[in-house]
Amino acid sequence: MDTESLVETLEAAGLSPYQSAAYVALLDLGTASATDVADASGVPAPRIYDVLRTLEELEYIETYEEGSLRARAHSPSIVLDDLRGRANRLEAAAEEVEDRWEQPELEAGGASIVTRFRTVIERAESFIEEATHQILLSTTTANLGRLAPALRAATERGVSVRVSVHTGDGEAVPDPEQFEGLCLEARHRPLPAPFVALADRRQASFAHHPDSYDRYGVLVNDRTHTYVFYWYFLTCLWEPWETVYDAAGEGLPREYLDVRHLVRYLRRVDWEHEPVRIRVDGHDTVTGDPCTVEGTVVDVRVPFADEANSGFELAGQVTVDVDVEGDRVSVGGWGAIVEDVEGTRLTLLDGPTA
């Protein structure tokens, strides 16, 4: 770096133009009188004394009297520490600017459009780390590997995790062993798909698949908008595809993703003559408070004909009534309003084999 560039860099680091020029001149001179420093640096003679005193206060140099005011540069260790500290702060500031630009704060009810997939997956990771009851994820095998630690930690703290892995042409079917301890259930879609991460029925992180014409991401912190992504996940990324991993196997208890899936089970068995006992974790629709109810199914109310059994007909109001120690409690799905409880986790405890 030539002298001019060094002077400009020191100015960028916080020294004034005169201070930068005088310090660089003194580095070259070693020890010199104030007059010689002024001549070598181009600092006006009336200003050189103030400039040298300021550099001394910054511990860049020291001055002493020897017939006239003289100066010499300190060991550069102090200067180097100062410059490196400034560099670190600038680097940290650059990273913070990037983070704030890429990850706008999502207020309740908010949504943001972002342009980089890195932002989408980083926000998805934070959603997963903060989730308390449910995570739904559509991802590639590679991105699943990145999110695996957060998913494993969520599963260990009792969060219900389901993963849909999509693969392209020539990619192998995911190995079931890679999902152990990672989720309750995993399915495989042998087609490209968007990245979708849903957490606690409120937060969504979405990005088109890499080959899509549209390249942008959406971040949501809102139950209503997340509900739309949920139905997309359910109908396109989950329902049609083969299960490759099921932590529950064939035994009980068995947890259902949605009240509609529980109803699908109930329609296959003789629940009216063989008691079906369930536990529902969810929210009281009046107060919004978390609640848990446990009891026996006493009624199923659906707005379609009895022969409909594929699951896609389960639109509109779907309600399961449960006898809880003599009280009748109605349970609905996501967004339940008329029922007593919005069920977020529905667990079959005992009942006939489907």
Secondary structure, 3 states (H helix, E strand, C coil): CCHHHHHHHHHHCCCCHHHHHHHHHHHHHCEEEHHHHHHHHCCCHHHHHHHHHHHHHCCCEEEEECCCEEEEECCCHHHHHHHHHHHHHHHHHHHHHHHHHHCCCCCCCEEEEECCHHHHHHHHHHHHHHCCCEEEEEECHHHHHHHHHHHHHHHHCCCEEEEEEECCCCCCCCCHHHHCCCCCEEEEECCCCCEEEEECCCEEEEECCCCCCCCCEEEEECHHHHHHHHHHHHHHHHCCCEEEEECCCCCCCEEECCHHHHHHHHHHCCCCCCCCEEEEEEEECCCCCEEEEEEEEEEEECCCCCCCCCCCCCCCCCEEEEEECCEEEEEECCCCCCCCEEEEEEEEEECCCC
